[in-house]
Amino acid sequence: MADAATPNLDSPQAFQTQVAQILAITARAWRLTPRSAQALARRAAYGYVPRRTRLRTAAALALRPAGPSFAYSW
């Protein structure tokens, strides 16, 4: 049986609300300045990889030899 103090975090909105509350309490405890709306908007999404990096990685993988490398075999 679930405790009355335990929030139901089945929906993403409820989970995000809980996370925001925890961050706010932690920020107050550590006396951190809150982030501005602009700073939050500038922050890249989790897992974001810039396009240039993706293209360079793809090009490097395309130029790699297909077979096993025996450069260090004696």
Biopython code that builds the backbone (N, CA, C, O; Angstrom):
import numpy as np
from Bio.PDB.StructureBuilder import StructureBuilder

atoms = [
    (1, "MET", "N", (0.840, -1.181, 0.000)),
    (1, "MET", "CA", (0.000, 0.000, 0.000)),
    (1, "MET", "C", (0.885, 1.245, 0.000)),
    (1, "MET", "O", (1.856, 1.327, 0.751)),
    (2, "ALA", "N", (0.546, 2.189, -0.831)),
    (2, "ALA", "CA", (1.353, 3.397, -0.966)),
    (2, "ALA", "C", (1.109, 4.332, 0.209)),
    (2, "ALA", "O", (-0.012, 4.478, 0.696)),
    (3, "ASP", "N", (2.166, 4.943, 0.636)),
    (3, "ASP", "CA", (2.091, 5.910, 1.727)),
    (3, "ASP", "C", (1.460, 7.205, 1.202)),
    (3, "ASP", "O", (1.618, 7.541, 0.029)),
    (4, "ALA", "N", (0.755, 7.921, 2.059)),
    (4, "ALA", "CA", (0.099, 9.166, 1.643)),
    (4, "ALA", "C", (1.117, 10.238, 1.255)),
    (4, "ALA", "O", (0.821, 11.109, 0.437)),
    (5, "ALA", "N", (2.317, 10.176, 1.840)),
    (5, "ALA", "CA", (3.341, 11.179, 1.541)),
    (5, "ALA", "C", (4.075, 10.869, 0.240)),
    (5, "ALA", "O", (4.775, 11.730, -0.292)),
    (6, "THR", "N", (3.924, 9.652, -0.276)),
    (6, "THR", "CA", (4.606, 9.267, -1.502)),
    (6, "THR", "C", (3.816, 9.777, -2.701)),
    (6, "THR", "O", (2.655, 9.403, -2.872)),
    (7, "PRO", "N", (4.422, 10.626, -3.537)),
    (7, "PRO", "CA", (3.685, 11.152, -4.687)),
    (7, "PRO", "C", (3.563, 10.101, -5.780)),
    (7, "PRO", "O", (4.413, 9.219, -5.899)),
    (8, "ASN", "N", (2.520, 10.195, -6.567)),
    (8, "ASN", "CA", (2.323, 9.320, -7.714)),
    (8, "ASN", "C", (3.043, 9.953, -8.902)),
    (8, "ASN", "O", (2.620, 10.995, -9.402)),
    (9, "LEU", "N", (4.128, 9.327, -9.354)),
    (9, "LEU", "CA", (4.961, 9.915, -10.406)),
    (9, "LEU", "C", (4.783, 9.190, -11.730)),
    (9, "LEU", "O", (5.726, 9.072, -12.512)),
    (10, "ASP", "N", (3.564, 8.700, -11.983)),
    (10, "ASP", "CA", (3.313, 7.973, -13.222)),
    (10, "ASP", "C", (3.328, 8.885, -14.442)),
    (10, "ASP", "O", (3.759, 8.466, -15.516)),
    (11, "SER", "N", (2.875, 10.099, -14.301)),
    (11, "SER", "CA", (2.848, 11.002, -15.456)),
    (11, "SER", "C", (4.141, 11.813, -15.517)),
    (11, "SER", "O", (4.726, 12.127, -14.481)),
    (12, "PRO", "N", (4.588, 12.154, -16.724)),
    (12, "PRO", "CA", (5.814, 12.951, -16.856)),
    (12, "PRO", "C", (5.711, 14.322, -16.190)),
    (12, "PRO", "O", (6.702, 14.835, -15.672)),
    (13, "GLN", "N", (4.509, 14.920, -16.201)),
    (13, "GLN", "CA", (4.344, 16.239, -15.599)),
    (13, "GLN", "C", (4.544, 16.153, -14.089)),
    (13, "GLN", "O", (5.178, 17.025, -13.496)),
    (14, "ALA", "N", (4.006, 15.109, -13.468)),
    (14, "ALA", "CA", (4.164, 14.947, -12.024)),
    (14, "ALA", "C", (5.632, 14.723, -11.676)),
    (14, "ALA", "O", (6.126, 15.249, -10.678)),
    (15, "PHE", "N", (6.319, 13.950, -12.494)),
    (15, "PHE", "CA", (7.737, 13.688, -12.260)),
    (15, "PHE", "C", (8.547, 14.972, -12.390)),
    (15, "PHE", "O", (9.412, 15.250, -11.559)),
    (16, "GLN", "N", (8.269, 15.765, -13.443)),
    (16, "GLN", "CA", (8.998, 17.021, -13.644)),
    (16, "GLN", "C", (8.722, 18.004, -12.509)),
    (16, "GLN", "O", (9.613, 18.745, -12.093)),
    (17, "THR", "N", (7.495, 18.008, -12.014)),
    (17, "THR", "CA", (7.158, 18.877, -10.881)),
    (17, "THR", "C", (7.945, 18.470, -9.651)),
    (17, "THR", "O", (8.468, 19.323, -8.934)),
    (18, "GLN", "N", (8.032, 17.167, -9.400)),
    (18, "GLN", "CA", (8.783, 16.671, -8.249)),
    (18, "GLN", "C", (10.262, 17.028, -8.368)),
    (18, "GLN", "O", (10.883, 17.441, -7.389)),
    (19, "VAL", "N", (10.823, 16.871, -9.562)),
    (19, "VAL", "CA", (12.235, 17.199, -9.786)),
    (19, "VAL", "C", (12.467, 18.689, -9.558)),
    (19, "VAL", "O", (13.454, 19.072, -8.931)),
    (20, "ALA", "N", (11.571, 19.528, -10.058)),
    (20, "ALA", "CA", (11.708, 20.974, -9.879)),
    (20, "ALA", "C", (11.662, 21.351, -8.403)),
    (20, "ALA", "O", (12.405, 22.228, -7.962)),
    (21, "GLN", "N", (10.797, 20.697, -7.639)),
    (21, "GLN", "CA", (10.720, 20.969, -6.198)),
    (21, "GLN", "C", (12.007, 20.558, -5.496)),
    (21, "GLN", "O", (12.499, 21.284, -4.633)),
    (22, "ILE", "N", (12.553, 19.412, -5.854)),
    (22, "ILE", "CA", (13.796, 18.942, -5.229)),
    (22, "ILE", "C", (14.939, 19.895, -5.557)),
    (22, "ILE", "O", (15.742, 20.227, -4.685)),
    (23, "LEU", "N", (15.015, 20.336, -6.812)),
    (23, "LEU", "CA", (16.074, 21.273, -7.194)),
    (23, "LEU", "C", (15.925, 22.610, -6.481)),
    (23, "LEU", "O", (16.917, 23.217, -6.079)),
    (24, "ALA", "N", (14.694, 23.066, -6.324)),
    (24, "ALA", "CA", (14.467, 24.336, -5.632)),
    (24, "ALA", "C", (14.875, 24.235, -4.163)),
    (24, "ALA", "O", (15.497, 25.154, -3.629)),
    (25, "ILE", "N", (14.534, 23.141, -3.515)),
    (25, "ILE", "CA", (14.911, 22.956, -2.107)),
    (25, "ILE", "C", (16.428, 22.868, -1.969)),
    (25, "ILE", "O", (17.010, 23.455, -1.057)),
    (26, "THR", "N", (17.063, 22.133, -2.880)),
    (26, "THR", "CA", (18.524, 22.002, -2.837)),
    (26, "THR", "C", (19.199, 23.347, -3.073)),
    (26, "THR", "O", (20.169, 23.688, -2.397)),
    (27, "ALA", "N", (18.684, 24.110, -4.033)),
    (27, "ALA", "CA", (19.261, 25.427, -4.328)),
    (27, "ALA", "C", (19.144, 26.353, -3.123)),
    (27, "ALA", "O", (20.069, 27.107, -2.820)),
    (28, "ARG", "N", (17.997, 26.294, -2.434)),
    (28, "ARG", "CA", (17.842, 27.125, -1.238)),
    (28, "ARG", "C", (18.792, 26.684, -0.135)),
    (28, "ARG", "O", (19.377, 27.521, 0.552)),
    (29, "ALA", "N", (18.951, 25.371, 0.039)),
    (29, "ALA", "CA", (19.825, 24.862, 1.096)),
    (29, "ALA", "C", (21.276, 25.239, 0.836)),
    (29, "ALA", "O", (22.009, 25.564, 1.770)),
    (30, "TRP", "N", (21.692, 25.199, -0.413)),
    (30, "TRP", "CA", (23.076, 25.522, -0.758)),
    (30, "TRP", "C", (23.254, 26.995, -1.090)),
    (30, "TRP", "O", (24.356, 27.429, -1.429)),
    (31, "ARG", "N", (22.181, 27.763, -0.994)),
    (31, "ARG", "CA", (22.196, 29.197, -1.271)),
    (31, "ARG", "C", (22.727, 29.504, -2.670)),
    (31, "ARG", "O", (23.585, 30.368, -2.850)),
    (32, "LEU", "N", (22.200, 28.781, -3.649)),
    (32, "LEU", "CA", (22.571, 28.990, -5.043)),
    (32, "LEU", "C", (21.608, 29.980, -5.676)),
    (32, "LEU", "O", (20.432, 30.034, -5.317)),
    (33, "THR", "N", (22.113, 30.759, -6.617)),
    (33, "THR", "CA", (21.230, 31.684, -7.323)),
    (33, "THR", "C", (20.403, 30.886, -8.328)),
    (33, "THR", "O", (20.925, 29.982, -8.981)),
    (34, "PRO", "N", (19.131, 31.210, -8.457)),
    (34, "PRO", "CA", (18.309, 30.471, -9.419)),
    (34, "PRO", "C", (18.713, 30.799, -10.853)),
    (34, "PRO", "O", (19.170, 31.904, -11.143)),
    (35, "ARG", "N", (18.542, 29.838, -11.730)),
    (35, "ARG", "CA", (18.864, 30.058, -13.136)),
    (35, "ARG", "C", (17.813, 30.940, -13.773)),
    (35, "ARG", "O", (16.625, 30.849, -13.461)),
    (36, "SER", "N", (18.263, 31.777, -14.651)),
    (36, "SER", "CA", (17.315, 32.644, -15.356)),
    (36, "SER", "C", (16.609, 31.837, -16.444)),
    (36, "SER", "O", (17.059, 30.753, -16.816)),
    (37, "ALA", "N", (15.519, 32.365, -16.940)),
    (37, "ALA", "CA", (14.784, 31.703, -18.020)),
    (37, "ALA", "C", (15.646, 31.623, -19.275)),
    (37, "ALA", "O", (15.562, 30.654, -20.029)),
    (38, "GLN", "N", (16.475, 32.645, -19.497)),
    (38, "GLN", "CA", (17.357, 32.631, -20.670)),
    (38, "GLN", "C", (18.408, 31.537, -20.552)),
    (38, "GLN", "O", (18.713, 30.862, -21.535)),
    (39, "ALA", "N", (18.966, 31.355, -19.358)),
    (39, "ALA", "CA", (19.976, 30.313, -19.164)),
    (39, "ALA", "C", (19.371, 28.931, -19.372)),
    (39, "ALA", "O", (20.014, 28.052, -19.946)),
    (40, "LEU", "N", (18.147, 28.733, -18.911)),
    (40, "LEU", "CA", (17.492, 27.452, -19.122)),
    (40, "LEU", "C", (17.182, 27.217, -20.598)),
    (40, "LEU", "O", (17.276, 26.086, -21.075)),
    (41, "ALA", "N", (16.817, 28.265, -21.323)),
    (41, "ALA", "CA", (16.507, 28.136, -22.742)),
    (41, "ALA", "C", (17.762, 27.854, -23.561)),
    (41, "ALA", "O", (17.696, 27.146, -24.566)),
    (42, "ARG", "N", (18.908, 28.400, -23.144)),
    (42, "ARG", "CA", (20.162, 28.175, -23.874)),
    (42, "ARG", "C", (20.685, 26.765, -23.690)),
    (42, "ARG", "O", (21.420, 26.262, -24.540)),
    (43, "ARG", "N", (20.318, 26.119, -22.592)),
    (43, "ARG", "CA", (20.843, 24.800, -22.278)),
    (43, "ARG", "C", (20.368, 23.788, -23.314)),
    (43, "ARG", "O", (19.179, 23.717, -23.623)),
    (44, "ALA", "N", (21.294, 23.013, -23.844)),
    (44, "ALA", "CA", (20.946, 22.009, -24.851)),
    (44, "ALA", "C", (20.209, 20.849, -24.195)),
    (44, "ALA", "O", (20.398, 20.555, -23.015)),
    (45, "ALA", "N", (19.388, 20.216, -24.968)),
    (45, "ALA", "CA", (18.647, 19.059, -24.470)),
    (45, "ALA", "C", (19.605, 17.923, -24.147)),
    (45, "ALA", "O", (20.678, 17.829, -24.744)),
    (46, "TYR", "N", (19.231, 17.063, -23.209)),
    (46, "TYR", "CA", (20.075, 15.937, -22.821)),
    (46, "TYR", "C", (20.267, 15.010, -24.018)),
    (46, "TYR", "O", (19.304, 14.628, -24.682)),
    (47, "GLY", "N", (21.507, 14.660, -24.280)),
    (47, "GLY", "CA", (21.795, 13.776, -25.398)),
    (47, "GLY", "C", (22.010, 14.492, -26.713)),
    (47, "GLY", "O", (22.215, 13.845, -27.740)),
    (48, "TYR", "N", (21.967, 15.818, -26.703)),
    (48, "TYR", "CA", (22.142, 16.594, -27.927)),
    (48, "TYR", "C", (23.584, 16.527, -28.387)),
    (48, "TYR", "O", (24.508, 16.716, -27.597)),
    (49, "VAL", "N", (23.773, 16.256, -29.670)),
    (49, "VAL", "CA", (25.107, 16.256, -30.271)),
    (49, "VAL", "C", (25.071, 17.232, -31.440)),
    (49, "VAL", "O", (24.227, 17.095, -32.326)),
    (50, "PRO", "N", (25.971, 18.215, -31.460)),
    (50, "PRO", "CA", (25.970, 19.190, -32.555)),
    (50, "PRO", "C", (26.115, 18.511, -33.921)),
    (50, "PRO", "O", (26.738, 17.456, -34.044)),
    (51, "ARG", "N", (25.531, 19.136, -34.936)),
    (51, "ARG", "CA", (25.527, 18.574, -36.286)),
    (51, "ARG", "C", (26.949, 18.372, -36.810)),
    (51, "ARG", "O", (27.239, 17.348, -37.429)),
    (52, "ARG", "N", (27.830, 19.333, -36.570)),
    (52, "ARG", "CA", (29.207, 19.222, -37.051)),
    (52, "ARG", "C", (29.889, 17.986, -36.470)),
    (52, "ARG", "O", (30.609, 17.280, -37.176)),
    (53, "THR", "N", (29.661, 17.728, -35.192)),
    (53, "THR", "CA", (30.268, 16.562, -34.546)),
    (53, "THR", "C", (29.726, 15.277, -35.145)),
    (53, "THR", "O", (30.483, 14.337, -35.389)),
    (54, "ARG", "N", (28.408, 15.226, -35.387)),
    (54, "ARG", "CA", (27.823, 14.024, -35.992)),
    (54, "ARG", "C", (28.399, 13.770, -37.381)),
    (54, "ARG", "O", (28.704, 12.629, -37.729)),
    (55, "LEU", "N", (28.550, 14.835, -38.181)),
    (55, "LEU", "CA", (29.082, 14.675, -39.538)),
    (55, "LEU", "C", (30.545, 14.231, -39.513)),
    (55, "LEU", "O", (30.943, 13.365, -40.292)),
    (56, "ARG", "N", (31.335, 14.813, -38.634)),
    (56, "ARG", "CA", (32.749, 14.429, -38.551)),
    (56, "ARG", "C", (32.908, 12.984, -38.102)),
    (56, "ARG", "O", (33.767, 12.263, -38.610)),
    (57, "THR", "N", (32.081, 12.562, -37.151)),
    (57, "THR", "CA", (32.139, 11.183, -36.678)),
    (57, "THR", "C", (31.738, 10.219, -37.787)),
    (57, "THR", "O", (32.372, 9.180, -37.968)),
    (58, "ALA", "N", (30.691, 10.558, -38.524)),
    (58, "ALA", "CA", (30.252, 9.705, -39.628)),
    (58, "ALA", "C", (31.330, 9.607, -40.702)),
    (58, "ALA", "O", (31.562, 8.531, -41.253)),
    (59, "ALA", "N", (31.985, 10.719, -41.001)),
    (59, "ALA", "CA", (33.045, 10.709, -42.010)),
    (59, "ALA", "C", (34.230, 9.874, -41.544)),
    (59, "ALA", "O", (34.808, 9.129, -42.335)),
    (60, "ALA", "N", (34.596, 9.987, -40.288)),
    (60, "ALA", "CA", (35.716, 9.205, -39.762)),
    (60, "ALA", "C", (35.395, 7.715, -39.786)),
    (60, "ALA", "O", (36.263, 6.898, -40.092)),
    (61, "LEU", "N", (34.161, 7.361, -39.466)),
    (61, "LEU", "CA", (33.776, 5.956, -39.500)),
    (61, "LEU", "C", (33.737, 5.420, -40.926)),
    (61, "LEU", "O", (34.042, 4.250, -41.155)),
    (62, "ALA", "N", (33.364, 6.262, -41.887)),
    (62, "ALA", "CA", (33.310, 5.832, -43.278)),
    (62, "ALA", "C", (34.713, 5.599, -43.838)),
    (62, "ALA", "O", (34.890, 4.763, -44.724)),
    (63, "LEU", "N", (35.704, 6.320, -43.337)),
    (63, "LEU", "CA", (37.072, 6.174, -43.839)),
    (63, "LEU", "C", (37.849, 5.053, -43.160)),
    (63, "LEU", "O", (38.934, 4.684, -43.610)),
    (64, "ARG", "N", (37.304, 4.519, -42.092)),
    (64, "ARG", "CA", (37.985, 3.423, -41.393)),
    (64, "ARG", "C", (38.026, 2.176, -42.258)),
    (64, "ARG", "O", (37.088, 1.919, -43.013)),
    (65, "PRO", "N", (39.099, 1.395, -42.162)),
    (65, "PRO", "CA", (39.127, 0.141, -42.926)),
    (65, "PRO", "C", (38.054, -0.812, -42.395)),
    (65, "PRO", "O", (37.755, -0.835, -41.201)),
    (66, "ALA", "N", (37.484, -1.594, -43.310)),
    (66, "ALA", "CA", (36.375, -2.472, -42.937)),
    (66, "ALA", "C", (36.847, -3.672, -42.128)),
    (66, "ALA", "O", (36.144, -4.123, -41.224)),
    (67, "GLY", "N", (38.009, -4.185, -42.436)),
    (67, "GLY", "CA", (38.492, -5.396, -41.776)),
    (67, "GLY", "C", (39.197, -5.101, -40.475)),
    (67, "GLY", "O", (39.336, -3.944, -40.078)),
    (68, "PRO", "N", (39.647, -6.161, -39.805)),
    (68, "PRO", "CA", (40.383, -5.968, -38.553)),
    (68, "PRO", "C", (41.743, -5.324, -38.821)),
    (68, "PRO", "O", (42.353, -5.532, -39.870)),
    (69, "SER", "N", (42.187, -4.561, -37.875)),
    (69, "SER", "CA", (43.467, -3.866, -38.019)),
    (69, "SER", "C", (44.572, -4.718, -37.409)),
    (69, "SER", "O", (44.471, -5.140, -36.257)),
    (70, "PHE", "N", (45.641, -4.975, -38.191)),
    (70, "PHE", "CA", (46.756, -5.766, -37.709)),
    (70, "PHE", "C", (47.990, -4.879, -37.507)),
    (70, "PHE", "O", (49.119, -5.358, -37.611)),
    (71, "ALA", "N", (47.784, -3.605, -37.223)),
    (71, "ALA", "CA", (48.906, -2.681, -37.114)),
    (71, "ALA", "C", (49.830, -3.056, -35.948)),
    (71, "ALA", "O", (51.026, -2.765, -35.995)),
    (72, "TYR", "N", (49.306, -3.680, -34.931)),
    (72, "TYR", "CA", (50.132, -3.975, -33.763)),
    (72, "TYR", "C", (50.457, -5.448, -33.649)),
    (72, "TYR", "O", (50.975, -5.880, -32.619)),
    (73, "SER", "N", (50.169, -6.231, -34.670)),
    (73, "SER", "CA", (50.496, -7.654, -34.598)),
    (73, "SER", "C", (51.964, -7.854, -34.938)),
    (73, "SER", "O", (52.508, -7.125, -35.767)),
    (74, "TRP", "N", (52.598, -8.803, -34.329)),
    (74, "TRP", "CA", (54.007, -9.073, -34.556)),
    (74, "TRP", "C", (54.092, -10.279, -35.406)),
    (74, "TRP", "O", (55.191, -10.719, -35.744)),
]
sb = StructureBuilder()
sb.init_structure("model")
sb.init_model(0)
sb.init_chain("A")
sb.init_seg("    ")
for serial, (resi, resn, name, xyz) in enumerate(atoms, 1):
    if name == "N":
        sb.init_residue(resn, " ", resi, " ")
    sb.init_atom(name, np.array(xyz, "f"), 0.0, 1.0, " ", f" {name:<3s}", serial, name[0])
structure = sb.get_structure()
